[in-house]
């Protein structure tokens, strides 16, 4: 994970592959490989790898958010990586399991925005802001404001 965080994607992939070879049931190996694929803009492969990890850890709310993030990115770019309805189900389940995850609420807001559910998007974004303001993506806020003003008047 440190290699991935430092931008050494190929080294991270090598290490995650080694981890997989030692233990094919290691959730972190699939999660890490899926994250590396996402960083390389290979969304289809990323979705497949993250889904394998989710099969091994079906109640991991953070992994659910990562799977949904890839699926939303695919939807936005009109790629084939499963559907956005599945992403929204994963985000809903994720926030049910951990309602304090600001990142999950942000991704939920982005997903609702992609579906043109702007009121619901604002609702999720406000939950994100209350939990951790640092997760609020101001460029996303501007996109959302362009579609519909903030009903609470917090963001202008």
N, C-alpha and C positions, 0 to 999 in steps of 0.2 A: 504494500500500500504506500510505503514511503517513496518508492521509485515512481509510482504513478503520480503521487502528489508533487514530486520534483520534476515531472515532465519527461522522465526516462521511460517512455511507454514500452519500448522493445525489451528493456531489461525487466520491467514489471511483467510483461507477457511471459518471458522466459521463466521467471520465478513462479508465477501462477501455474504455468504448465508443469513445472517440477512438483509443485504442491499437489496438482491433480494426479500426477503419476504416482505419488506416494499414497494418496487417498482419493479415489474417484468420487467419494461421497462428501468431500469437503466443500461446503457451501461457499466459503471464501474464494476458492479457486474459480468457480463459475462466476461469482460476483465480480471478482477482480478482472477476469478475462472479458466479461461483458462491459465493464466500465472502461477498460482499455480500448475495446472495439468502438465504443461510443465516442471516445476522444479522437479516434481515427476516422470518425464520421461513417463508420460501417454500422448503420443502425439496425439493419436486418440481422446481422450476426450478433450484435449486442443484445437484441431482444431475445434471440434463441438462447444465448448463454445465460442471461439473467433469469429467463424462465426456468431453465434447468436448475439453477440455484433455488428458485422459489418452490420448485417441486420438492426439494430436500428440506426446505424451511418455509412451509406454507403460511406460517403465522408471523413472519418477520416483517413488521411494518415498514422498516427502512428500506428493505429490499423491494417491497411492494412499490414504494415511491420511485425507486430507480427504474423498475420495469415500466411503470406508468409514464415516467419522464421520457423514456425512449419511445414509447408508443405515441405519446403526444407529439414528439419531434417528428416521427414518421408521418403522422396525420398532417401536420403542418406542411411538410415537404412533399406530401402525396406519395409516400413510399409505402411499401407493403410490409408491415411489421406487426400484424395483428390489428385489432381495431381500437378506436378511441373509447368505445363503450366498455371494453374490457379494462382499459386504463382507468376510466372513471369508477368502475366497480372496485378496482384495487385501491384507489385513493380513498374511496368511501370506507372500505374495510380498514385501511391503514389508520385513518383518523378515529375510527371506532376503537381500534386497539390502543392507540396512543394519541389522544386529542391534544397533547402538548407539543407535537412536532410541527414547528413553524414551517419547515420546508415542505411537509406534506400539504399544509394549507395553501402555500404558495402554488404548488403544482396543481392542486385542486382548482384554484382560481384560474390558472392558465388553461387548464382543460375546459373549464366552463366557458371561458372566453372563446376558445376555438369552436365550441358548439354554439356560440352566439347567445349564451345564457348570461347576459351581462349583470343582472341583479344578483344571481347566485355567485358570479365571479367576484363582485364587490363584497359580498358576505364572507366568502372564503379569504379574500385579501385582508379584510379587517381582522379576522381571527388570526391570521399570520402576523399582522402588525402588533396586535396585543401581546402575542407570545414572544416575538423577537423582531424588533424593527429592522435589525440588520439583514434579515432575509428578504425584505421588501425590495423588489427590483423596480427601480424608478422608471426605467425605459418601458417596462410592462405597464406600470401605472399610467404613463402617458398614452400608450396604445388604448388602454381601457377607457380613459377619460375621453379620448377621441370618439369612442363609440357611445359612451354614456357617462354623464357626470356622476361623481361620487354622491350617492343618495344621502350619506351622512355629512358630506361637506368637509371631510378630513383632508382629502387630497384635492388640490386645485391646480 
